[in-house]
Amino acid sequence: MQPDGVPLAGIKEAASAGPRHPELLASPAAFDAVLTQPLLTLNASDNHEWKKLIMVHHWPVTVCKEVGKDCRDPPDYWTIHGLWPDKAEECNRSWHFNFQEIKDLLPEMKMYWPDVLHPLNHSHFWQHEWEKHGTCAAQVDTLNSQKRYFGGGLDLYQKLALNSMLQKLGIKPSINYYQISDIKDALASIYGVIPKVQCLPPESGEEVQTIGQIEVCFTKGLQLRNCTEPGEPEEPASRRPGAGGPGLEVCEDGPAFYPPPDETRKH
């Protein structure tokens, strides 16, 4: 069993491998510096109705497939879908999204937390994430404003460095298949906790499921924790508005397709 509440600073150094997108990944020295930065802290007296925060990464190629949309030049790296408290949504419907509060974050937001489906207008996506999830995360002091919520999400994304970790583990988009258990075990060896990997089930004429989302979970104190504990039921994946098929679900053990950008699907 993996330990609960693992500090981000304790993430193991991955085996070295040439990154596919070096411009997106920090140098080793910078990466180490990021991991040793102090984490956000919580007021110990806080008592919220949710138990964990979920950092949700999604693979843009699969996002476009899920909604049946021919996206124009989607990012070829994992981006943020959201930072979600479990079991809590729309906690304050009167706390509306204010674009001006995150203006200082826009360069990073557009790169790492973009609206994959509507790249010319990200604000509707960010509004949705704030009003559905951010207003609940804001019950935590260190995420209690729109700037702190989105800034905190960007901070966790950079510290987890999922793109870099997958590259170093040799897990790259490919027309060949991966075993889901191998991906989960590899990520668990890096982060020290069990992530959740979500897929689109195979459509008619397809052989295998398609990897679409990777979740890494945190305690209220922003320490890494297992996304699902032994005996705990799996929570359903969030269905994306406009999805034409059944939507994402927790991947079944077995082979899965990690689709490369701009590649013809051969399965």
N, C-alpha and C positions, 0 to 999 in steps of 0.2 A: 504494500500500500504506500502511495506517495504521501509525504508529510503535508499537513495543512498549514497555511500561513507561511510560505517561503518568501524571504525578502528578495526583492529584485536584484539587490547587490550580490546575491548568492548564485545568480545564473552562471552555469558553467561555460567556460570558453569553448566554442565550437571548433571542430577541426578546420584547418585552413583550407580554403578553396577559392579560386578566382571568382569574384562576383560577376554576375551577368550585367548588372547595372551599377558600376562603381560610382556613378555620379549621385546615386540615391543612398549609398551606404557610407557610413562614417569610416574614417581610418581607424586602425586598431587602437591607437592612442585615444582618439576622440570617442570611440565606442566604449572603451574602459572608463573614460571620464564620465560619460553619460550614466553608466551603470552605478557609479559611486556617488552620484548626486543624491542629496537627501530627498526622501520621499515625503509626500504630503502626509500630515498627521491629522487625526480625528480627535474630537472631544470624547473622552471615554464615557461621558454620561449620555451621549446620544443614544436614542432607542427608536430605531426606524422599523417599518413593517417589512422591509426587504433585508436580505442577508448577504447578498454578494453583488458585485459589479462585474459586468461582462464586457470585456473589450472585444468587439466584433470586427474582424477583418473580412472583407469579401474580395473575390477574384473577379475583376471587371469583365473578362471574357464570358464568364458564367452568368454574371448579372445580366448581360445583354441577351444571352440565350434564354434565361428564365422568363423574361418578359417578351421574348420573340421580337426583339428590336435590333436592327442593324446599326449598332453604335458607330459613330465616327471616331476613329483613333482612340479607343479606350486606353487608359493607362495599362502598361504591361508590367505592373507591380501591384502587390496587395495594398488596398487602400482601406480606410476606416469606414465601416458601415455605421457604427455607433458605440456609445458607452452606455450600457443599459443596466439599471438596477433590475434584479429579478423580482417578479411578482408585484410590480408597481408601475403604473402608467398614468399620465395626465394628472399629476398630483396637485396642480394649481392652474386651472384653466383661465384665470385672470392674469397670469404672468406671461404676457405675450413676448414673442421674439422681437428683439430690437437689434437690427443689423449694425447700428452704430457702436454697440458695445463690443463687437469683435473685430472692428476695423483693423486693429493692430495685428491681428492674427491672420489676415486674409492671404498673404503669400503662402503660408504653411497650410491653411485650410484648403485652398484651391489645389494644392499639390497632393496632400495626404488624406483629405476628407472631402473629396469632390462629389458632386452629383454625377455619377457615371452616365446616367441616362439623359441628363440635360446639362451638358457641360457649359452652356452659355448663360445659365441662370442657376447658380447653386443655392440661392437664398431660400427657396421653397423647401428644399431638402433639409437644410440646416434648421429652418423653422420647425419642420416636422420633428426632427430629432430633439430639439430643445423642449417643445411643448409636450411631447409624449414621454421622453425619457429624462431630459435635463431637469425638468421641474421636480422630479422625484430624487434624482441624484443631489439636487441642491439642498436637500435636508441635511447633507453633510457639510460642515462648515467650510471645508476647503474646496468645495465645488458649488458654493452657494451664490454664484452669479453666472451670467452667461459667459463672461470672459473666463472665469475660473473653470467652468464646466468644459468648454471647448479647449481651453488651454491645457487643462488636466488630461483630456483625452489625447491631445497631441503629444503630451509629455510621456504618457504610458506607451503610446505607439512607438515613439522613438526609443524608449528604454527596452521594449520587447524586441524591436528590430527583427520582425518576422521575416521580412524579405532577405535580410542578411543571413539569418539562421538557416532558412531553407536552402539557400545557395550553398552555405558551408556544409550542410548535411548531404549535399548532392541531390536534393529534391528540386527538380526544375521542370517547367512545362515540357511535355513530351507527347509524341503520338503513341508511345508505349504506356502501359498501365502501371500503376503503383498499387501495392497492397495497403489498405487503410490502416491495418494494424502496424505496419512498418512506419507510416507517417506519424501516428500517435506515439509510438514508442520512441521515435527519434526526437520529437518535440519534448516529450516527457524527460528525456535524458538531458536536454538543455535547460528547461525551465524548472525541473524538479517537481512538477505537478502535471495532472492529466488534463489536456485540453479537450475541446469538443470539435469534431470535424463534421461538416454538413455537406450534403450532396443533393444534386438533382437526380431523381430516379431516371433510369433509362426510358427514353421515349420509344415509340414503335420503330423498329429497325435498328435500334442501338443495342450494343452488347452489354454495356456497363454503365454505372452511375458516373456523374460528373462532379468533381470537387468544386464547391462554390464558396464555402465560408469556414473560417477557423476562429473559434472563440477561445480566449484565455481569460481566466476568472480571478477575481481579487476579493479579499475580505473587505469589510468596511474600513479597516485600517490600511487599505491599499497594499496588502501583502498577497503574494500569489497563493492561490488555493486550487484544489481540484474543482473542475467544473461540475462533475457529478461524483458523489461519494458512493461507495459500495452500498447497494440496497436502495439507493435513491433513484426514483424514476426519472428517465430522460424527459426534459422539457421539449415541447415541439419547437421547431425553428420558426422564426418570424416570416410570415408569408408576405412577399413584396407586392405592393399594390400594382395591379395590372398584369400579374403573372398569368400566362395563358395555360400552363400545365399545373401539376400538383404542387409545385413549389419545393423549396428546400426541406430536407428532413435529415435527421442524424444518419450519417453514412452507415451502411451495412458493412460488416466485416467482409472483405473480399476485394477484388480489383476495382480500381477507379481510374477515370481519365482526368488528367490535369491539363486542360487544353492550352496549347501554345497560342499566343496572339498571331493573327494573320496566317494561320496554318489551316489547310483543309482537314476536316475531321475524318479520320480513317478508322472507324470502328463500327 
